[in-house]
Amino acid sequence: MRNLKLFERFKSTQIHAFTSSSQDSPSTSTNGSGISNSPRLNFLRNHPKSTSKSFSRSLLPHGFPTTDLLEPPLDSHLKPLDLVESLSNLYRRIESSSSESETSLLYLEQYTILRSLGDAKLSRRCLLNARRHAVDVPCKVVLSAWLRFERREHELLGVESMDCNGFAIECPKTSLIHGCDLNLVNEEHCNCHEEDEIIKVSMAGLDEDSDFSFCVGLEKAMCVRSRIAALSRPFEAMLYGSFVESRASEIDFSENGVSVEAMVALNIYSRIKRVDLFRVETVFELLGLASKFCCDELKSACESRLASSVTDLDKALTFVEYALEERRELLLSACLQVFLRELPRCLHDSRVMRFFCGSEAKEGLACLGSECLFMVYYLLSQVGMEERLTSEAMLVLLERTREFARTNWQKAVALHQMGCVLFERKDYKAAQFHFRLASSLGHVYSLAGVSRTEYKQGKRYSAYKLMNYLISKHKPQHGWMYQERSLYNVVGEAEKLKDLETATELDPTLTFPYKYRAVMKFERKQVKEAFEEVDRLIQFKLTPDVLELRAWLFLAVGDRESCLRDIRGVLCLEPKYAVFGGRMGDDLVEALTTQCSEAECWVRLYDRWSAVDDVGSLGVVHQMLQNDPSKNFLRFRQSLLLLRLNCQGAAMRCLRMAWNLAACEAEKLVYEGWLLYDMSYVEEALTKAEKAISIQRSFEAFFLKAYVLADKNLDPDESACVAQVLEEALKCPSDGLRKGQALNNLGSVYIDCMMLDQAETAYKNALEIKHTRAHQGLARVYFLKNQRKEACEEMTKLIDKAFSKAAAYEKRSEYCEREKAKEDLDMATTLDPLRTYPYRYRAAVLMDDQRETEAVEELSKAIAFRPELQTLHLRAAFHEATGKLSLAAQDCEAALCLDPNHTETLHLYSRSKDQASSADNTTIVGLD
């Protein structure tokens, strides 16, 4: 007999339980295969649609999950108690920053705070700004490597770690130049790939008559006395001072430990000021000579030459010892750059980890400064957390992060992450100690870690009491507080469920409450309700663990096809995900799959696509790629589906895989263009599309070009150009699904040009090939033609057909009367609480009815779990209208942290500050 325990992971807590060798359990027995024979499982096996016992044994070797074993993961990110206030404060500090280095660190702090929102583009923009304001070479090196890792360029075949991707801000050569260029983000192109300008060496300088020589043994290096003397004061004193050498035509340098080749190099450098002509070994000698004779310019030139020669891991490991011993900052930075641009691979290289974790290196790295070293170890720790490392080396990295931290937020993130890793290692006392330290620095969320470690040590009531105290003390309250308290349930099951409902109301992005309720209902034989609970979450938030849970439910009731679909979806999100307690997904898919021809797959894909069932479409695409991996265009289709499902990381991985497997240059250019577009490099994406078209006219190349052009907010004349590009795309061979999408986009462009009849034709053509989303565009056409009833009916058709309906309800609300619109928006919120437009609409209606307090509360609900720019802006406007100018300014500042160039918010912010200033002046006059 064995207990079941959950397999814990950092980013995606799996819902299964696995067999451990712990003590016997009186309530559970096993059948010898590790499968529990509890009454609940007997119910599952005796269910009319249940799978057979042997089938369950083979697919679920670790048994089924139970509610008492489900547990949410501890978030490893910083989670401010009041995110809006934190962002507001950060914006003011950035605006008043006194130095570029300080500003760079503030943007890194912003990155840390915003990471919990899960917006990759927002996080990247923070890193770009941090890199743009970095001054010192070591800091630039770290931030450039960080940007490279965020792009996951290590996943691209044939791309070396030290390759420049064409953007100066990430270029390894640019990083080794001291100083900052605030125009770097705007002037992104790097010139390092262009041919170096030919430097004309003055032959007269080389031919200048030598007037003395340095002798090394029997060999001589002929030199010009004045040029050597100009290199430094010591040389000048030796050659023109009162020393014997000043009158000698030959100076013996045999005892200086330098070769004649180095002295010849010194002669050449003294005449043309270049060291890039010499071998690395010679440059090393020159560097020693420069240090000995205080030749600062030569020393700098040699360091730059050596730094530029550090191009791979082996060279970096060779040079780093010398750089540490001699305190060569530039060379050390170059070696560090190679290590960091090799992430995450270098975390698994024992040689590199010895360097980062060793005490000798720690002392040598001190010359880089604590600011840089914090960035180094913070990056290493961050990547280690993503790689789910819990080794001793990982603890050393986190400890170093803490050691080099100077500000409270830096110390808090290091301590909190250390607590998370120790918790994962089941070292609960040490984890609790670090969580407490983090909370003492103002990071309240770390108290969730404290309560969890208390619970793990058998102090259930103590954990409950702590969370109870948090809930009673802090306003506003947060969903995670109630979620955490529900785990310790000392009152009863009803209170536990009440806490979970409150957690969902406050923060619908939390997945644990849905998962718990689903498993609980399944245990109670409420099978339909269990599925409804999981489906409710999958409608708006798709994660591997939630899809795995639904797959388990389908398997338990014998629906192998639906189970397989969800497992395929899991593998699209995370290819290495271990399903059902350790089974690799590919093995499980093979066990469940039945043969399906290509034609059958296409029919199923058309059905799922026309039903607006993105998860179902994802499963079919995965099967088609499994049947024929050469169909690379399907990977792009997969990436589009993942983007619709808000799974940007997985979508980018699909595009990188498509790029790796591209059969020709034109195809590779298209995928590269999409990658650039999704990273907000619009102009570069357009260049790739046009180059691809010049090589081969294809649907995908034209489609990319049209998509990029349409993103540039064109005027009507330019929009007509987009329509022409889409029409060219439709002339190229493609499947009906892609053509339906192109026709749908063409209709949107026609609407922008107010060519309503042409738009109507395009949408109807799209509907003929089952592109169901075209109902929405057609409704828009009818609305613009003042046919509101027809528009509403068209959206009703979409609602009837679509599997995912939240967007359709939201859109239909625009064409309905006020009461009906409110009903549709309430339904949209029920189906997808993350959509913020319904909250803004309801708030505007309340504001019109002069119910200002309720209007602000409606917006605050959404801001609590999704602080979106438009929602913050609207709440700021409401605060301004009600005279709460300080709150209006705070919301504006938080919004400008998300988008510092948002014109409307900038105007509102300026106006709020002016009004506040006028009010203060009026008060002062009144007092006088």
Protein Blocks (a to p, Z undefined) as FASTA:
>chain_A
ZZddddddfklccfbdcddfbdcdfkbccehnopacbfklmmmmmpmkbccfklmmmmmm
nopadfklgccdddfbdcdfblmlmmmmmmmmmmmpcbfklmmmmmmmmmmmmmmnopak
lmmmmmmmmmmmpmblklmmmmmmmmmmmnommmpghiafkbcehiaklpmklmmpgcdd
fklmmmmbccklpccddddddfklmmpccfbdcdehjbccdddfklmmmmpmklmmmmmm
mbfklmpcbdcfklnopafklmmmmmmmmmnopaklpcfklmmmmmmmmmmnopaklmmm
mmmmmmmmmmbfklmmmmmmmmmmnopaklmmmmmmmmmmmpcklmmmmklmmmmmpmkl
mmmmmmnojklmmmmmmmmmmmmmmnopabfklmmmmmmmmmmpmbfklmmmmmmmmmmm
mmmnopaklmmmmmmmmmmnopaklmmmmmmmmmmnopamlmmmmmmmmmmmpccddfkl
mmmmmmnopnbmklmmmmmmmmmmmmmmbmklmmmmmmmmmmnopaklmmmmmmmmmmmo
ccfklmmmmmmmmmmnopaklmmmmmmmmmmmmmmbceehiaafklmmmmmpccddfklm
mmmmmmmmmnopaklmmmmmmmmmmmmmmlmmlmmmmmmmmmmnopaklmmmmmmmmmmm
pcbfklmmmmmmmmmmmnopaklmmmmmmmmmmmogcfklmmmmmmmmmmnopafklmmm
mmmmmmmmmmpgcdfklmmmmmmmmmmmmmmnopaklmmmmmmmmmmnopaklmmmmmmm
mmmnopaklmmmmmmmmmmmpmblmlmmmmmmmmmcfklmmmmmmmmmmmmmmbmklmmm
mmmmmmmnopaklmmmmmmmmmmmoccfklmmmmmmmmmmnopamlmmmmmmmmmmmomm
lmklmmmmmmmmmmmmmmmmmmmmmmZZ
